[in-house]
Amino acid sequence: MNPLPEHLSLTPDHHLAIGGVDTVELAKEYGTPLFVYDIATVRTNIRAFKKAFEANQVDYNIAYASKAFSCLAVYEVINQEEIAVDVVSGGELYTAIQADVPAKNIHFHGNNKSKEELELALEYGVGCYIVDNFYEIELLNQVAADYDTIVTVQLRIAPGFSAHTHDFIRTGQRDSKFGFDLENGQALEAIKRVLSMDNLNLHGLHCHIGSQIFESEAFALAAEKLMCFLADIRLETDFVAKSLNLGGGFGIKYTDQDQVTSIQAHIDAVCRRTKELANTYNYPLPEIWVEPGRSIVGAAALTLYTIGSKKNIHGIRNYLAVDGGMTDNIRPALYQAKYQGLLANRAAEENQELYSIAGKCCESGDMLIWDLPLPYVETNDLLAVLSTGAYGYSMASNYNRLPRPAVVFVEEGQARLAIRRETYQDLIDLDYR
């Protein structure tokens, strides 16, 4: 593995530290499995997006994509950094409101928002609705009318292509459950329909072309597709967009094979292409919106596990089993995501052997990492899996009735509990018999 990321270091005892806090001590105090977030890194990533936009001298809006990881404590950090929040459910919306996120700074996504969710959003005064389909146009207009209000909307457009990524996380292609298709006329029809509604105010267009994208050109192409479409729309309807939302999907480093593009390079490419096309079409430059999630929290966290059983199949494989697995990180099983790891309690030792890291669920597919180089491992060693801050806890489950882990935030050498570990009692609190 290459040198450690800046937020990780070694203690004098050769333990791995995150944000200046010894991971071995964290494991002793909070148990394992344990998610640990370095909040200074979260703040640095948010500020990198701001800096990139400001260097390009454009109006912008950054909304944290809650689905990457949401809880009261992380929303508190987002609030402190003064960016918006993107939610995709009533539960995320409720959590954000309870964390005192201003409702006007919340953008409500989702391909099947219920009437009850929309009513909740209207009661809170959510700032923008990203409308996904014709059903939602009619429903949102009716609910807004019931509340005697006009709501701000963006229309989600499927631009007809998706970036190179796993099939499960491609979202911009024509054959997708998300958005209005650009090529078959749906998008134009949706715009005309929204413009005819009394209780919907069309602010702009939205697209999201996928996740874990490294190529800046993919985002620039999305901007180009939508800007060209906006120019055509203006000719037909006189509508001029105030915002152009290019979603998220900015890739992060999981392994040494990932060739990560900087946030600055991504935003430079988007702003440059958008400015060029605005100039070509004599179109007022819209405010550029993005929705980073993984690129804010993903690399900021690691997961600590205690190693339990070992199994050697001579000439084939060495297995190590940890006290977590697909219940706290479904990504390897779901779409073959790859991670790096190291022994947190012996972080300076030379690697001697290849091990495959198995979870404890009763599934053959519950594997976290295949063929990970490590020193010779003993039971009760502490394994740190890196870059688990996105879609780990947020996709966690109680499969096999395993309690979900605790989450700890570290900042300026101090640790605080953000989410407590579930107990066995928690597992049965909703049960009846």
C-alpha positions in Angstrom: 0.0 0.0 0.0 1.2 3.5 -0.8 1.9 6.0 2.0 -1.0 6.6 4.4 -3.5 9.4 3.7 -2.9 12.7 5.6 -5.5 12.1 8.2 -3.9 8.7 9.2 -0.6 8.3 11.1 1.4 6.0 13.3 1.7 6.3 17.1 5.0 5.7 18.9 3.7 2.2 19.6 3.2 1.6 15.9 -0.6 1.8 16.2 -2.7 3.3 13.5 -4.1 6.7 14.4 -6.9 8.7 12.7 -7.2 12.4 13.3 -4.5 12.0 15.9 -6.4 9.4 17.9 -5.1 5.9 18.5 -7.4 3.4 16.9 -6.4 0.7 19.4 -7.7 2.9 22.2 -10.8 3.7 20.2 -11.5 0.0 19.8 -11.0 -0.6 23.6 -13.4 2.2 24.5 -16.1 1.8 21.9 -15.7 -1.9 20.8 -15.7 -3.3 17.3 -16.9 -3.2 14.5 -16.5 0.6 14.7 -16.8 3.3 12.1 -14.4 6.2 12.8 -14.7 9.5 10.9 -12.1 12.2 10.8 -14.1 15.3 10.7 -11.2 17.6 9.7 -11.1 15.6 6.4 -14.9 16.1 6.0 -14.5 19.8 6.4 -11.4 19.9 4.1 -13.4 18.1 1.3 -16.3 20.5 1.6 -14.0 23.5 1.4 -12.3 22.1 -1.6 -15.6 22.2 -3.5 -16.2 25.8 -2.4 -12.6 26.8 -3.3 -13.0 25.2 -6.8 -16.2 27.1 -7.6 -14.9 30.4 -6.3 -11.8 30.1 -8.4 -14.0 29.7 -11.5 -16.1 32.8 -10.4 -19.5 31.3 -10.9 -22.6 31.2 -8.7 -22.9 27.7 -7.2 -24.8 25.5 -4.7 -23.3 22.5 -3.0 -25.7 20.0 -1.4 -24.4 17.1 0.7 -25.9 13.8 -0.6 -27.3 12.4 2.6 -27.6 8.9 1.3 -23.8 8.5 1.6 -24.1 8.8 5.4 -26.7 10.6 7.5 -27.1 11.1 11.2 -27.7 14.1 13.5 -23.9 14.7 14.1 -22.9 14.7 10.4 -25.7 17.1 9.6 -24.3 19.4 12.4 -21.0 19.4 10.6 -22.7 20.2 7.2 -24.5 23.0 8.8 -21.3 24.5 10.3 -19.8 24.4 6.8 -22.8 26.2 5.4 -23.8 24.0 2.5 -27.1 22.5 1.5 -28.4 19.0 2.1 -29.9 16.6 -0.4 -32.4 14.0 1.0 -34.1 11.1 -0.7 -36.7 10.0 1.9 -39.0 11.2 4.7 -36.5 9.6 7.1 -33.5 11.6 5.9 -35.7 14.7 5.7 -36.8 14.2 9.3 -33.3 13.7 10.6 -32.0 16.8 8.8 -34.7 18.9 10.3 -34.1 17.5 13.8 -30.4 18.4 13.3 -31.6 22.0 12.7 -30.7 22.1 9.0 -32.7 25.1 7.6 -35.5 23.7 5.5 -34.7 26.2 2.7 -31.3 24.5 2.4 -32.8 21.0 1.8 -33.3 19.5 -1.7 -35.7 16.6 -1.8 -34.9 13.8 -4.3 -36.5 10.4 -4.9 -38.2 8.5 -7.8 -41.3 7.6 -5.7 -42.0 10.3 -3.1 -45.2 9.5 -1.3 -48.0 12.0 -0.7 -47.2 11.8 3.0 -43.5 12.6 2.4 -44.4 15.6 0.2 -46.8 16.9 2.8 -44.1 16.6 5.4 -41.7 18.5 3.2 -44.2 21.2 2.5 -44.9 21.6 6.3 -41.2 22.0 6.9 -40.8 24.4 3.9 -38.2 22.5 1.9 -36.3 24.7 -0.5 -36.3 22.6 -3.7 -37.9 19.5 -5.1 -36.0 17.4 -7.7 -39.0 16.0 -9.7 -38.4 12.6 -11.2 -41.5 11.6 -13.2 -44.9 12.7 -14.6 -46.7 11.2 -11.6 -44.8 13.4 -9.3 -45.5 16.5 -11.3 -49.2 16.0 -10.8 -48.9 14.9 -7.2 -46.6 17.7 -6.1 -48.7 20.3 -7.9 -51.8 19.0 -6.1 -50.2 18.8 -2.7 -48.7 22.3 -3.1 -52.2 23.6 -4.1 -53.6 22.0 -1.0 -51.1 24.0 1.1 -51.8 27.1 -1.0 -48.1 27.5 -1.9 -45.8 27.5 -4.9 -42.8 25.2 -4.7 -39.4 25.4 -6.5 -38.5 22.4 -8.6 -35.8 21.1 -10.8 -36.5 18.3 -13.3 -34.3 15.3 -13.3 -33.2 14.5 -16.9 -31.7 11.2 -18.1 -29.1 12.7 -20.6 -28.8 9.5 -22.5 -25.4 8.3 -21.4 -23.7 7.1 -18.2 -20.1 7.2 -17.0 -18.0 4.1 -16.8 -19.0 2.5 -13.5 -20.8 -0.6 -12.1 -24.2 -1.4 -13.7 -26.0 -0.9 -10.3 -24.7 2.7 -9.9 -25.2 4.0 -13.4 -28.1 6.4 -13.5 -27.7 8.7 -16.6 -28.4 6.2 -19.3 -31.8 6.0 -21.1 -32.8 2.7 -19.5 -32.9 3.9 -16.0 -35.6 4.2 -13.3 -34.6 7.8 -12.8 -35.6 10.9 -14.6 -37.2 12.1 -17.9 -35.6 10.8 -21.0 -33.9 13.4 -23.1 -34.0 11.6 -26.5 -37.6 10.5 -26.7 -39.2 13.8 -25.9 -40.2 13.1 -22.3 -37.9 15.8 -20.9 -39.4 18.5 -23.2 -43.0 17.3 -22.4 -42.2 17.4 -18.6 -40.9 21.0 -18.9 -44.0 22.1 -20.8 -46.2 20.4 -18.2 -44.4 22.0 -15.2 -44.6 25.4 -16.9 -48.3 25.0 -17.2 -48.8 24.2 -13.5 -50.0 26.9 -11.1 -48.1 25.7 -8.0 -44.7 24.7 -9.5 -41.9 27.1 -10.2 -39.3 25.5 -12.5 -35.9 26.6 -11.4 -33.7 24.4 -13.6 -32.6 21.0 -14.7 -30.9 18.2 -12.9 -29.0 15.1 -13.9 -26.9 12.4 -12.3 -24.8 10.2 -14.5 -23.5 7.6 -12.0 -21.2 7.1 -9.0 -17.5 6.7 -8.4 -16.6 8.6 -11.6 -12.9 9.6 -12.2 -13.2 11.2 -15.6 -13.9 15.0 -15.5 -15.0 14.8 -19.1 -18.0 12.8 -18.1 -19.3 15.7 -16.0 -18.4 18.2 -18.7 -20.4 16.2 -21.2 -23.4 16.1 -18.9 -23.2 19.9 -18.6 -23.0 20.1 -22.4 -26.0 17.9 -23.0 -28.1 20.0 -20.6 -26.9 23.4 -21.8 -27.7 22.4 -25.4 -31.1 21.2 -24.3 -31.7 24.4 -22.4 -30.9 26.5 -25.5 -33.5 24.5 -27.5 -36.1 24.8 -24.7 -35.7 28.6 -24.7 -36.5 28.7 -28.4 -39.7 26.7 -27.9 -41.0 27.9 -24.5 -39.0 31.0 -23.6 -38.0 29.3 -20.3 -34.5 30.3 -19.0 -33.1 28.1 -16.3 -31.7 29.7 -13.1 -29.8 26.5 -12.1 -28.0 23.6 -13.7 -27.6 20.7 -11.3 -25.0 18.1 -12.3 -25.5 15.8 -9.3 -22.7 13.9 -7.7 -20.7 10.8 -8.3 -17.1 12.2 -7.9 -14.8 9.2 -7.4 -12.6 8.6 -4.4 -9.6 6.4 -3.8 -10.4 2.9 -2.4 -7.3 1.1 -3.6 -4.0 2.0 -5.2 -5.4 1.2 -8.6 -7.9 4.1 -8.4 -6.6 7.1 -10.4 -8.5 9.8 -8.6 -9.1 13.2 -10.2 -9.0 16.2 -8.0 -12.2 18.1 -7.0 -10.6 21.2 -8.5 -10.2 19.5 -11.9 -13.7 18.2 -11.9 -15.2 21.6 -11.2 -12.9 23.4 -13.6 -14.1 21.1 -16.4 -17.7 21.6 -15.6 -17.5 25.4 -15.3 -15.4 25.8 -18.4 -17.8 23.8 -20.6 -20.8 25.5 -19.1 -19.3 29.0 -19.7 -18.4 28.1 -23.3 -21.9 26.9 -24.1 -23.5 29.9 -22.4 -21.4 32.1 -24.5 -22.1 30.2 -27.7 -25.9 30.3 -27.2 -25.9 33.8 -25.6 -27.6 32.1 -22.6 -27.5 33.6 -19.1 -25.0 31.5 -17.1 -27.1 29.4 -14.6 -26.0 28.8 -11.1 -24.1 25.4 -11.0 -25.3 22.9 -8.5 -23.5 19.7 -7.4 -24.4 17.0 -4.9 -21.2 15.4 -3.5 -21.7 12.6 -0.9 -19.0 10.0 -1.2 -16.4 12.6 -2.1 -17.1 14.4 1.2 -17.3 11.5 3.7 -16.0 8.4 1.9 -12.3 8.6 2.5 -12.7 10.4 5.8 -13.6 7.2 7.7 -12.3 3.7 8.4 -13.9 0.7 10.0 -12.2 -1.2 12.8 -12.7 -5.0 13.2 -11.4 -7.6 15.6 -10.0 -10.7 13.9 -11.5 -14.0 15.1 -11.2 -17.3 13.4 -8.6 -18.2 10.8 -8.8 -20.9 8.1 -6.0 -22.1 5.8 -6.8 -24.1 2.7 -3.3 -25.2 1.8 -2.3 -24.0 -1.7 -5.5 -22.1 -2.1 -6.3 -19.4 0.4 -5.9 -18.0 3.9 -9.2 -16.8 5.4 -9.5 -14.4 8.3 -13.0 -13.8 9.8 -13.9 -10.5 11.4 -16.7 -9.5 13.8 -18.6 -7.6 11.1 -19.1 -8.0 7.4 -21.9 -7.4 4.9 -24.1 -6.1 7.7 -21.9 -3.0 8.0 -20.5 -3.0 4.4 -22.7 -4.5 1.8 -20.7 -3.0 -1.1 -18.3 -5.8 -1.8 -21.1 -8.3 -1.9 -23.5 -6.0 -3.9 -21.2 -4.8 -6.6 -17.7 -6.2 -6.0 -16.3 -3.0 -4.4 -12.7 -3.2 -3.4 -11.0 -1.9 -0.3 -7.6 -1.7 1.3 -6.8 -2.5 4.9 -4.0 -2.9 7.5 -3.4 -4.2 11.0 -4.2 -1.2 13.2 -2.4 -2.6 16.2 0.8 -3.5 14.2 0.6 -1.0 11.5 4.4 -0.6 11.0 5.1 -4.3 10.4 6.1 -5.7 7.0 3.5 -7.7 5.1 4.2 -11.4 5.0 1.1 -13.2 3.7 -2.1 -12.8 1.7 -5.3 -13.1 3.6 -9.0 -12.9 2.5 -11.2 -11.1 4.9 -14.5 -12.8 5.6 -17.5 -11.4 7.4 -19.4 -13.4 10.0 -22.7 -13.6 8.2 -24.1 -17.0 7.2 -23.4 -16.2 3.5 -20.6 -17.4 1.3 -20.6 -14.0 -0.4 -19.9 -12.2 2.8 -16.3 -11.3 1.9 -14.9 -7.8 2.6 -11.5 -8.1 0.9 -9.9 -10.8 -1.2 -6.1 -11.3 -1.0 -5.1 -8.6 1.3 -1.3 -8.4 2.1 -0.8 -8.3 5.9 1.8 -9.3 8.5 1.3 -12.8 10.0 -2.1 -12.3 11.7 -3.2 -13.5 15.2 -6.6 -13.8 16.6 -7.7 -10.6 18.3 -5.5 -8.4 16.0 -7.3 -5.3 14.9 -8.0 -4.8 11.2 -8.6 -1.3 9.8 -10.5 -1.1 6.5 -10.0 2.3 4.8 -12.4 4.6 3.0 -15.6 3.2 4.5 -17.3 6.5 5.2 -19.8 6.3 2.3 -22.5 3.7 2.0 -21.2 1.6 4.9 -23.3 2.6 7.9 -26.0 4.1 5.7 -26.6 0.7 4.1 -26.1 -1.4 7.2 -28.6 -4.0 8.2 -29.5 -6.4 11.0 -29.2 -9.5 8.9 -28.6 -12.6 11.1 -29.8 -10.3 13.9 -26.5 -8.6 14.2 -26.5 -5.2 15.9 -25.3 -2.2 13.9 -21.9 -0.8 14.9 -21.2 2.4 16.7 -20.0 5.5 14.9 -17.3 7.8 16.4 -16.2 11.2 15.2 -12.6 12.3 15.9 -11.4 15.9 15.5 -8.4 17.8 16.9 -7.3 14.7 18.8 -10.6 14.2 20.6 -13.2 11.4 20.0 -17.0 11.6 20.5 -19.8 9.1 20.0 -22.0 10.0 17.0 -24.1 6.9 17.0 -24.2 4.3 19.8 -23.8 0.6 19.1 -27.1 -1.2 18.9 -27.9 -3.8 21.6 -29.7 -7.1 21.4 -32.6 -5.3 23.2 -32.7 -2.8 20.3 -33.2 -5.8 17.9 -36.5 -6.8 19.6 -37.9 -3.5 20.6 -40.2 -3.4 17.6 -41.2 -7.0 17.8 -44.6 -8.4 19.0 -45.5 -11.9 20.1 
